[in-house]
Amino acid sequence: MHIIEQQRQLDGTTLWLETSKVPLCDEQGHVYGVLGSFEDISDRKQSEEIILKKSEELEQTLVKLQKTQLQMVQHEKMASLGNLVAGVAHEINNPIGFLNGSIENAQAYAKDLLTHLALYQQHHQQHGAHEGDLIKAHAKEIDLDFLQADFLTLINAMQAATDRITAISNSLRTFSRADTECKVLADLTEGLESTLLILKYRLKANEARPAIQVTQSHGELPHIACFPGQLNQVFMNLLANAIDVFDEAAQQTSFEDIEASPQTITITTAAFRAQNRVEIRIRDNGKGMDAAIKARIFDHLFTTKAVGKGTGLGLAIAHQIITEAHGGSLEVTSELGKGTEFCIGLPIEATDID
C-alpha cells in the first residue's frame, strides 16, 4: 500500500506514482487477480525536491553566516582586549609606582651627596679639627656610608623596573601584532610568553584562591608559517578559559583545600619535523567535563558559563583559526575530576609565506 515509484513514459519523461496493489482471492483463497490503483504525484514530488533544495541552500547560507559572524567576532579582540588592557594596566602600575618613589629617593641622595662634597671641598684646605668634626657630623647626619652603598643598588633597581616596563610593552606588541594577508614566520614560544605575561594579573593570588601555578616545558620549536596575531588570540582564549574554571571552582572550595592541591596550568610544546607538525598542549587540573559537553565544546554559541559570563564564541573562534586559517587541528581530552587538555597541531611550513 502507498508505494512511491517512478514510471518512465514513451516520450522520455518520468512520472512519480503512488501505487497500492491488493490481491483478489476466490472462496478457497486462491489469487486470481490483482486490484491496483495509482495516483500521479509528480507535482508533489517536484515541490518536495524544490523545498529540499531550498532547505539545503538555507542551511549552507546559515553555515556561511555563522562563519562570517565568527570572522567578525575574531576582531572580537574586544573580548580579549578587556583582559589585555586590565592586565597591562595592572602590570605597569607596580613598576611605575616603584620608579616614582625611587626617583624621589635618588634625588634626595644626590642632593645630600652634593651638599656634603661641597662642604668637604670648602673646608678641605684648612684641615682644622673643627672643620673635620663638621664634615664627620654631616656624614653621620646623612648616613653617608649607607647612602654610598645603596645608591648604585637603587639605580640598578630603577633600571630593572624600566626593563620590566619595556618587556611588558614588547609583549603587548607581540600579542596584538596585526596579521598580514599571508602567513609569516613566527616564534610560538614568544607568543605564549607574551600571552602569559598579559594574563599574569589573573594568575596571581586573590581573596578566594592562592596563585595559579604555571609550568612550561618547551621543545626546540622552529619558526612556523602562521598568522601570529590569530594564534595569540587562541592562546588567550584557552588560557583564560582555564583560569575561569579555577575561579569558578574557588567559589565552592576553601582556600586551604586549594592550597593543598594547587591549581595548575601545564604548557608543553614539541616539534615533529618528519610529520611537518608542531604541537602545543595546554592542560589544567580543573574539574574536567563529561562526554556530552566535550562533544559540543567547539559548537557555535555553546557555553557552560553562567548567563552574561560567556559568549559561546571563544572556542568556536579558536577552532576556526586553527583548522581553517592554518590547516591544523584542535583537539580536546577531558575527564571529570581530572582536568582538561587542549592539543593544538600546526603545520611547520606553508606555501603562502610572505
DRENNU-849821 format. One record per residue (C-alpha): residue number from 1; residue in one letter; x, y, z. Coordinates in Angstrom, 1 decimal. Example, Ala and Ser with C-alpha at 12.3 -4.5 7.8 and 13.67 -1.06 7.14 Angstrom:
+-----+--------+--------+--------+--------+
: num : residu :      x :      y :      z :
+-----+--------+--------+--------+--------+
:   1 :      a :   12.3 :   -4.5 :    7.8 :
:   2 :      s :   13.7 :   -1.1 :    7.1 :
+-----+--------+--------+--------+--------+
***
This chain:
+-----+--------+--------+--------+--------+
: num : residu :      x :      y :      z :
+-----+--------+--------+--------+--------+
:   1 :      m :    0.0 :    0.0 :    0.0 :
:   2 :      h :    1.2 :    3.6 :   -0.9 :
:   3 :      i :    4.4 :    2.6 :   -2.6 :
:   4 :      i :    6.3 :    5.5 :   -4.2 :
:   5 :      e :    7.8 :    4.5 :   -7.6 :
:   6 :      q :    8.9 :    6.0 :  -10.8 :
:   7 :      q :    7.5 :    5.2 :  -14.3 :
:   8 :      r :    9.3 :    6.2 :  -17.4 :
:   9 :      q :    7.0 :    7.3 :  -20.3 :
:  10 :      l :    7.3 :    6.8 :  -24.0 :
:  11 :      d :    8.2 :   10.4 :  -24.5 :
:  12 :      g :   11.2 :   10.0 :  -22.2 :
:  13 :      t :    9.7 :   11.8 :  -19.2 :
:  14 :      t :    9.4 :   10.3 :  -15.8 :
:  15 :      l :    6.3 :   10.2 :  -13.6 :
:  16 :      w :    6.2 :    9.7 :   -9.9 :
:  17 :      l :    3.4 :    7.4 :   -8.9 :
:  18 :      e :    2.0 :    6.4 :   -5.5 :
:  19 :      t :    0.6 :    2.9 :   -6.0 :
:  20 :      s :   -1.4 :    0.4 :   -4.0 :
:  21 :      k :   -1.9 :   -3.3 :   -5.0 :
:  22 :      v :   -4.4 :   -5.7 :   -3.4 :
:  23 :      p :   -4.6 :   -9.4 :   -4.4 :
:  24 :      l :   -8.1 :  -10.7 :   -5.4 :
:  25 :      c :   -8.8 :  -14.2 :   -4.0 :
:  26 :      d :  -11.6 :  -16.7 :   -4.6 :
:  27 :      e :  -13.5 :  -18.5 :   -1.8 :
:  28 :      q :  -10.7 :  -21.0 :   -1.5 :
:  29 :      g :   -8.2 :  -18.3 :   -1.0 :
:  30 :      h :   -6.5 :  -18.7 :   -4.4 :
:  31 :      v :   -5.3 :  -15.5 :   -6.0 :
:  32 :      y :   -6.9 :  -14.9 :   -9.4 :
:  33 :      g :   -6.1 :  -11.3 :   -9.9 :
:  34 :      v :   -4.7 :   -8.0 :   -8.6 :
:  35 :      l :   -6.5 :   -4.8 :   -8.0 :
:  36 :      g :   -4.2 :   -1.9 :   -8.5 :
:  37 :      s :   -4.7 :    1.9 :   -8.1 :
:  38 :      f :   -2.2 :    4.7 :   -8.6 :
:  39 :      e :   -2.0 :    8.4 :   -8.2 :
:  40 :      d :    0.3 :   10.7 :  -10.2 :
:  41 :      i :    2.2 :   12.6 :   -7.5 :
:  42 :      s :    4.8 :   14.1 :   -9.9 :
:  43 :      d :    3.8 :   17.7 :   -9.0 :
:  44 :      r :    4.0 :   16.9 :   -5.3 :
:  45 :      k :    7.4 :   15.2 :   -5.7 :
:  46 :      q :    8.7 :   18.2 :   -7.7 :
:  47 :      s :    7.6 :   20.5 :   -4.9 :
:  48 :      e :    9.3 :   18.4 :   -2.3 :
:  49 :      e :   12.5 :   18.4 :   -4.3 :
:  50 :      i :   12.3 :   22.2 :   -4.6 :
:  51 :      i :   11.7 :   22.6 :   -0.9 :
:  52 :      l :   14.6 :   20.2 :   -0.1 :
:  53 :      k :   16.9 :   22.1 :   -2.4 :
:  54 :      k :   15.8 :   25.4 :   -0.8 :
:  55 :      s :   16.4 :   23.9 :    2.6 :
:  56 :      e :   19.9 :   22.8 :    1.7 :
:  57 :      e :   20.6 :   26.3 :    0.3 :
:  58 :      l :   19.3 :   27.9 :    3.5 :
:  59 :      e :   21.5 :   25.5 :    5.6 :
:  60 :      q :   24.6 :   26.4 :    3.5 :
:  61 :      t :   23.7 :   30.1 :    3.9 :
:  62 :      l :   23.4 :   29.7 :    7.7 :
:  63 :      v :   26.8 :   28.0 :    7.8 :
:  64 :      k :   28.3 :   30.9 :    5.8 :
:  65 :      l :   26.6 :   33.4 :    8.1 :
:  66 :      q :   28.0 :   31.6 :   11.2 :
:  67 :      k :   31.5 :   31.6 :    9.7 :
:  68 :      t :   31.1 :   35.3 :    8.8 :
:  69 :      q :   30.0 :   36.0 :   12.3 :
:  70 :      l :   33.0 :   34.2 :   13.7 :
:  71 :      q :   35.3 :   36.1 :   11.4 :
:  72 :      m :   33.8 :   39.3 :   12.5 :
:  73 :      v :   33.9 :   38.3 :   16.2 :
:  74 :      q :   37.6 :   37.4 :   15.7 :
:  75 :      h :   38.0 :   41.1 :   15.6 :
:  76 :      e :   36.4 :   40.5 :   19.0 :
:  77 :      k :   39.8 :   41.0 :   20.3 :
:  78 :      m :   37.3 :   43.3 :   22.1 :
:  79 :      a :   36.7 :   40.4 :   24.5 :
:  80 :      s :   40.5 :   39.7 :   24.6 :
:  81 :      l :   41.1 :   43.4 :   24.8 :
:  82 :      g :   39.4 :   43.6 :   28.2 :
:  83 :      n :   41.8 :   41.0 :   29.5 :
:  84 :      l :   44.7 :   42.7 :   27.8 :
:  85 :      v :   44.1 :   46.3 :   28.9 :
:  86 :      a :   43.4 :   45.3 :   32.5 :
:  87 :      g :   46.5 :   43.1 :   32.6 :
:  88 :      v :   48.8 :   45.7 :   31.1 :
:  89 :      a :   47.4 :   48.4 :   33.4 :
:  90 :      h :   48.0 :   46.2 :   36.5 :
:  91 :      e :   51.5 :   45.2 :   35.4 :
:  92 :      i :   52.6 :   48.7 :   34.5 :
:  93 :      n :   51.3 :   50.4 :   37.7 :
:  94 :      n :   53.6 :   48.5 :   40.0 :
:  95 :      p :   56.9 :   49.4 :   38.3 :
:  96 :      i :   55.7 :   52.9 :   37.6 :
:  97 :      g :   54.9 :   53.4 :   41.3 :
:  98 :      f :   58.3 :   52.0 :   42.3 :
:  99 :      l :   60.0 :   54.3 :   39.8 :
: 100 :      n :   58.3 :   57.3 :   41.2 :
: 101 :      g :   59.4 :   56.5 :   44.8 :
: 102 :      s :   62.9 :   55.6 :   43.8 :
: 103 :      i :   63.4 :   58.7 :   41.7 :
: 104 :      e :   62.5 :   60.8 :   44.7 :
: 105 :      n :   65.0 :   58.9 :   46.9 :
: 106 :      a :   67.7 :   59.2 :   44.2 :
: 107 :      q :   67.1 :   63.0 :   44.0 :
: 108 :      a :   67.4 :   63.3 :   47.8 :
: 109 :      y :   70.6 :   61.1 :   47.8 :
: 110 :      a :   72.1 :   63.2 :   45.1 :
: 111 :      k :   71.3 :   66.5 :   46.9 :
: 112 :      d :   72.9 :   65.2 :   50.2 :
: 113 :      l :   75.9 :   64.0 :   48.3 :
: 114 :      l :   76.4 :   67.2 :   46.5 :
: 115 :      t :   76.0 :   69.2 :   49.7 :
: 116 :      h :   78.5 :   67.0 :   51.5 :
: 117 :      l :   81.0 :   67.2 :   48.7 :
: 118 :      a :   80.7 :   71.0 :   48.6 :
: 119 :      l :   81.2 :   71.2 :   52.3 :
: 120 :      y :   84.2 :   68.9 :   52.1 :
: 121 :      q :   85.7 :   70.9 :   49.3 :
: 122 :      q :   85.1 :   74.2 :   51.2 :
: 123 :      h :   87.0 :   73.0 :   54.3 :
: 124 :      h :   89.5 :   70.5 :   52.9 :
: 125 :      q :   92.4 :   73.0 :   52.7 :
: 126 :      q :   92.2 :   74.0 :   56.4 :
: 127 :      h :   92.5 :   70.6 :   58.0 :
: 128 :      g :   91.3 :   72.1 :   61.2 :
: 129 :      a :   89.8 :   69.9 :   64.0 :
: 130 :      h :   86.6 :   71.9 :   64.0 :
: 131 :      e :   86.1 :   71.5 :   60.2 :
: 132 :      g :   87.0 :   67.8 :   60.4 :
: 133 :      d :   84.4 :   67.3 :   63.1 :
: 134 :      l :   81.8 :   69.3 :   61.0 :
: 135 :      i :   82.4 :   67.0 :   58.0 :
: 136 :      k :   82.1 :   63.9 :   60.1 :
: 137 :      a :   78.9 :   65.2 :   61.7 :
: 138 :      h :   77.3 :   65.9 :   58.3 :
: 139 :      a :   78.4 :   62.5 :   57.1 :
: 140 :      k :   76.6 :   60.9 :   60.1 :
: 141 :      e :   73.6 :   63.1 :   59.6 :
: 142 :      i :   73.0 :   61.9 :   56.0 :
: 143 :      d :   74.2 :   58.3 :   56.8 :
: 144 :      l :   76.9 :   58.6 :   54.1 :
: 145 :      d :   78.1 :   55.0 :   54.4 :
: 146 :      f :   74.5 :   53.7 :   53.7 :
: 147 :      l :   73.9 :   56.3 :   51.0 :
: 148 :      q :   77.1 :   55.3 :   49.1 :
: 149 :      a :   76.3 :   51.6 :   49.4 :
: 150 :      d :   72.7 :   51.9 :   48.5 :
: 151 :      f :   72.9 :   54.5 :   45.7 :
: 152 :      l :   74.0 :   52.1 :   43.0 :
: 153 :      t :   71.6 :   49.4 :   44.2 :
: 154 :      l :   68.8 :   51.9 :   43.9 :
: 155 :      i :   69.8 :   53.0 :   40.4 :
: 156 :      n :   70.1 :   49.3 :   39.3 :
: 157 :      a :   66.6 :   48.6 :   40.7 :
: 158 :      m :   65.2 :   51.6 :   38.8 :
: 159 :      q :   66.8 :   50.2 :   35.7 :
: 160 :      a :   65.2 :   46.8 :   36.3 :
: 161 :      a :   61.8 :   48.5 :   36.7 :
: 162 :      t :   62.3 :   50.3 :   33.3 :
: 163 :      d :   63.3 :   47.0 :   31.8 :
: 164 :      r :   60.2 :   45.4 :   33.1 :
: 165 :      i :   58.0 :   48.1 :   31.5 :
: 166 :      t :   59.9 :   47.6 :   28.2 :
: 167 :      a :   59.2 :   43.8 :   28.5 :
: 168 :      i :   55.5 :   44.4 :   29.1 :
: 169 :      s :   55.4 :   46.9 :   26.2 :
: 170 :      n :   57.1 :   44.4 :   23.9 :
: 171 :      s :   54.8 :   41.6 :   25.0 :
: 172 :      l :   51.8 :   43.8 :   24.3 :
: 173 :      r :   53.1 :   44.5 :   20.8 :
: 174 :      t :   53.8 :   40.8 :   20.2 :
: 175 :      f :   50.4 :   39.8 :   21.4 :
: 176 :      s :   48.4 :   42.4 :   19.4 :
: 177 :      r :   50.5 :   42.4 :   16.2 :
: 178 :      a :   48.4 :   42.9 :   13.1 :
: 179 :      d :   48.3 :   40.0 :   10.7 :
: 180 :      t :   49.1 :   40.4 :    7.0 :
: 181 :      e :   47.1 :   38.7 :    4.3 :
: 182 :      c :   49.8 :   36.0 :    4.0 :
: 183 :      k :   51.3 :   33.8 :    6.7 :
: 184 :      v :   54.7 :   34.9 :    8.1 :
: 185 :      l :   57.3 :   33.0 :   10.1 :
: 186 :      a :   56.8 :   33.4 :   13.9 :
: 187 :      d :   58.1 :   32.1 :   17.2 :
: 188 :      l :   55.2 :   30.4 :   19.0 :
: 189 :      t :   57.1 :   30.3 :   22.3 :
: 190 :      e :   57.3 :   34.1 :   22.2 :
: 191 :      g :   53.6 :   34.3 :   21.6 :
: 192 :      l :   52.8 :   32.0 :   24.5 :
: 193 :      e :   55.1 :   34.0 :   26.8 :
: 194 :      s :   53.5 :   37.3 :   25.8 :
: 195 :      t :   50.0 :   35.9 :   26.4 :
: 196 :      l :   51.0 :   34.6 :   29.9 :
: 197 :      l :   52.5 :   38.0 :   30.8 :
: 198 :      i :   49.3 :   39.8 :   29.9 :
: 199 :      l :   47.3 :   37.3 :   31.9 :
: 200 :      k :   49.7 :   37.4 :   34.8 :
: 201 :      y :   47.4 :   39.6 :   36.9 :
: 202 :      r :   44.7 :   36.9 :   36.7 :
: 203 :      l :   47.1 :   34.2 :   37.7 :
: 204 :      k :   48.0 :   35.9 :   41.0 :
: 205 :      a :   46.5 :   35.0 :   44.3 :
: 206 :      n :   43.3 :   36.7 :   45.4 :
: 207 :      e :   41.0 :   36.5 :   48.4 :
: 208 :      a :   39.3 :   33.4 :   47.0 :
: 209 :      r :   42.3 :   31.3 :   46.0 :
: 210 :      p :   46.1 :   31.0 :   46.0 :
: 211 :      a :   48.1 :   31.9 :   42.9 :
: 212 :      i :   47.6 :   29.6 :   39.9 :
: 213 :      q :   50.8 :   27.7 :   39.1 :
: 214 :      v :   52.0 :   27.6 :   35.5 :
: 215 :      t :   54.6 :   25.1 :   34.4 :
: 216 :      q :   56.2 :   25.1 :   31.0 :
: 217 :      s :   58.2 :   22.6 :   29.0 :
: 218 :      h :   59.2 :   23.8 :   25.6 :
: 219 :      g :   60.9 :   21.7 :   22.9 :
: 220 :      e :   63.1 :   23.3 :   20.2 :
: 221 :      l :   60.3 :   24.8 :   18.1 :
: 222 :      p :   61.2 :   26.1 :   14.7 :
: 223 :      h :   59.6 :   29.3 :   13.5 :
: 224 :      i :   56.4 :   28.3 :   11.7 :
: 225 :      a :   54.4 :   29.9 :    8.9 :
: 226 :      c :   51.2 :   31.3 :   10.5 :
: 227 :      f :   49.1 :   34.3 :   11.4 :
: 228 :      p :   50.7 :   35.2 :   14.8 :
: 229 :      g :   48.0 :   37.6 :   16.0 :
: 230 :      q :   45.3 :   35.0 :   15.4 :
: 231 :      l :   47.3 :   32.3 :   17.2 :
: 232 :      n :   47.9 :   34.6 :   20.2 :
: 233 :      q :   44.1 :   35.0 :   20.4 :
: 234 :      v :   43.8 :   31.2 :   20.5 :
: 235 :      f :   46.3 :   31.0 :   23.3 :
: 236 :      m :   44.4 :   33.8 :   25.2 :
: 237 :      n :   41.1 :   32.0 :   24.8 :
: 238 :      l :   42.4 :   28.6 :   26.0 :
: 239 :      l :   44.4 :   30.0 :   29.0 :
: 240 :      a :   41.6 :   32.5 :   30.0 :
: 241 :      n :   39.1 :   29.6 :   29.9 :
: 242 :      a :   41.3 :   27.5 :   32.2 :
: 243 :      i :   41.6 :   30.5 :   34.7 :
: 244 :      d :   37.8 :   30.9 :   34.5 :
: 245 :      v :   37.4 :   27.2 :   35.5 :
: 246 :      f :   39.7 :   27.7 :   38.5 :
: 247 :      d :   37.9 :   30.9 :   39.6 :
: 248 :      e :   34.5 :   29.1 :   39.5 :
: 249 :      a :   36.0 :   26.2 :   41.5 :
: 250 :      a :   37.3 :   28.6 :   44.1 :
: 251 :      q :   33.7 :   29.6 :   44.8 :
: 252 :      q :   32.9 :   26.1 :   46.1 :
: 253 :      t :   36.3 :   25.2 :   47.6 :
: 254 :      s :   38.1 :   26.6 :   50.6 :
: 255 :      f :   41.4 :   28.5 :   50.3 :
: 256 :      e :   43.1 :   25.8 :   52.4 :
: 257 :      d :   41.9 :   22.9 :   50.2 :
: 258 :      i :   43.1 :   24.7 :   47.0 :
: 259 :      e :   46.4 :   25.4 :   48.7 :
: 260 :      a :   46.8 :   21.7 :   49.5 :
: 261 :      s :   46.0 :   20.7 :   45.8 :
: 262 :      p :   47.3 :   23.7 :   43.8 :
: 263 :      q :   45.5 :   24.8 :   40.7 :
: 264 :      t :   48.0 :   24.2 :   37.8 :
: 265 :      i :   48.2 :   25.0 :   34.1 :
: 266 :      t :   50.8 :   23.0 :   32.2 :
: 267 :      i :   52.1 :   24.1 :   28.8 :
: 268 :      t :   54.2 :   21.8 :   26.7 :
: 269 :      t :   55.4 :   22.2 :   23.1 :
: 270 :      a :   57.1 :   19.8 :   20.7 :
: 271 :      a :   58.2 :   19.7 :   17.1 :
: 272 :      f :   57.7 :   16.6 :   14.8 :
: 273 :      r :   59.7 :   17.6 :   11.7 :
: 274 :      a :   59.1 :   14.3 :    9.9 :
: 275 :      q :   55.3 :   15.0 :   10.1 :
: 276 :      n :   55.8 :   18.7 :    9.4 :
: 277 :      r :   54.0 :   19.4 :   12.6 :
: 278 :      v :   54.3 :   21.2 :   15.9 :
: 279 :      e :   52.1 :   20.6 :   19.0 :
: 280 :      i :   51.1 :   23.0 :   21.8 :
: 281 :      r :   49.4 :   21.3 :   24.7 :
: 282 :      i :   47.6 :   23.4 :   27.3 :
: 283 :      r :   46.4 :   21.4 :   30.3 :
: 284 :      d :   44.6 :   22.3 :   33.5 :
: 285 :      n :   43.9 :   20.1 :   36.6 :
: 286 :      g :   40.4 :   21.6 :   37.0 :
: 287 :      k :   37.0 :   19.9 :   37.2 :
: 288 :      g :   37.1 :   18.4 :   33.6 :
: 289 :      m :   34.0 :   17.8 :   31.5 :
: 290 :      d :   31.7 :   14.9 :   30.6 :
: 291 :      a :   31.4 :   13.4 :   27.1 :
: 292 :      a :   28.2 :   15.3 :   26.3 :
: 293 :      i :   29.9 :   18.7 :   26.9 :
: 294 :      k :   33.1 :   17.6 :   25.3 :
: 295 :      a :   31.2 :   16.7 :   22.1 :
: 296 :      r :   29.8 :   20.3 :   21.9 :
: 297 :      i :   32.7 :   22.3 :   23.2 :
: 298 :      f :   33.6 :   23.8 :   19.8 :
: 299 :      d :   30.0 :   24.5 :   18.7 :
: 300 :      h :   28.9 :   28.0 :   17.8 :
: 301 :      l :   27.3 :   29.8 :   20.7 :
: 302 :      f :   27.7 :   26.8 :   23.1 :
: 303 :      t :   28.9 :   27.7 :   26.6 :
: 304 :      t :   28.8 :   26.2 :   30.1 :
: 305 :      k :   29.3 :   29.5 :   31.8 :
: 306 :      a :   26.6 :   31.5 :   33.6 :
: 307 :      v :   24.4 :   33.9 :   31.7 :
: 308 :      g :   26.4 :   37.1 :   31.0 :
: 309 :      k :   29.8 :   35.4 :   31.6 :
: 310 :      g :   30.3 :   33.6 :   28.3 :
: 311 :      t :   29.5 :   34.2 :   24.6 :
: 312 :      g :   30.0 :   30.7 :   23.3 :
: 313 :      l :   32.3 :   32.1 :   20.7 :
: 314 :      g :   35.8 :   31.8 :   22.1 :
: 315 :      l :   36.4 :   28.1 :   21.5 :
: 316 :      a :   34.5 :   28.2 :   18.2 :
: 317 :      i :   36.7 :   31.0 :   17.0 :
: 318 :      a :   39.8 :   29.2 :   18.2 :
: 319 :      h :   38.8 :   26.0 :   16.3 :
: 320 :      q :   38.2 :   28.0 :   13.1 :
: 321 :      i :   41.5 :   29.8 :   13.4 :
: 322 :      i :   43.4 :   26.6 :   13.9 :
: 323 :      t :   41.6 :   24.3 :   11.4 :
: 324 :      e :   40.6 :   26.7 :    8.6 :
: 325 :      a :   43.1 :   29.6 :    8.7 :
: 326 :      h :   46.1 :   27.3 :    9.5 :
: 327 :      g :   45.1 :   23.8 :    8.2 :
: 328 :      g :   45.8 :   22.4 :   11.7 :
: 329 :      s :   43.9 :   20.6 :   14.4 :
: 330 :      l :   42.5 :   21.5 :   17.8 :
: 331 :      e :   41.5 :   18.5 :   19.9 :
: 332 :      v :   40.3 :   18.2 :   23.5 :
: 333 :      t :   40.7 :   15.4 :   26.0 :
: 334 :      s :   39.0 :   15.6 :   29.4 :
: 335 :      e :   37.8 :   13.5 :   32.3 :
: 336 :      l :   35.6 :   14.6 :   35.1 :
: 337 :      g :   37.6 :   15.5 :   38.2 :
: 338 :      k :   40.9 :   15.1 :   36.4 :
: 339 :      g :   41.1 :   18.2 :   34.2 :
: 340 :      t :   41.2 :   19.1 :   30.5 :
: 341 :      e :   43.8 :   19.3 :   27.8 :
: 342 :      f :   43.7 :   21.1 :   24.5 :
: 343 :      c :   46.2 :   20.0 :   21.9 :
: 344 :      i :   46.9 :   22.4 :   19.0 :
: 345 :      g :   48.6 :   20.8 :   16.0 :
: 346 :      l :   50.0 :   23.1 :   13.3 :
: 347 :      p :   52.0 :   22.6 :   10.1 :
: 348 :      i :   55.6 :   23.9 :   10.3 :
: 349 :      e :   55.7 :   25.0 :    6.6 :
: 350 :      a :   53.1 :   26.6 :    4.4 :
: 351 :      t :   53.2 :   27.6 :    0.8 :
: 352 :      d :   51.9 :   31.2 :    1.3 :
: 353 :      i :   54.7 :   32.6 :    3.4 :
: 354 :      d :   55.2 :   36.4 :    3.0 :
+-----+--------+--------+--------+--------+
***
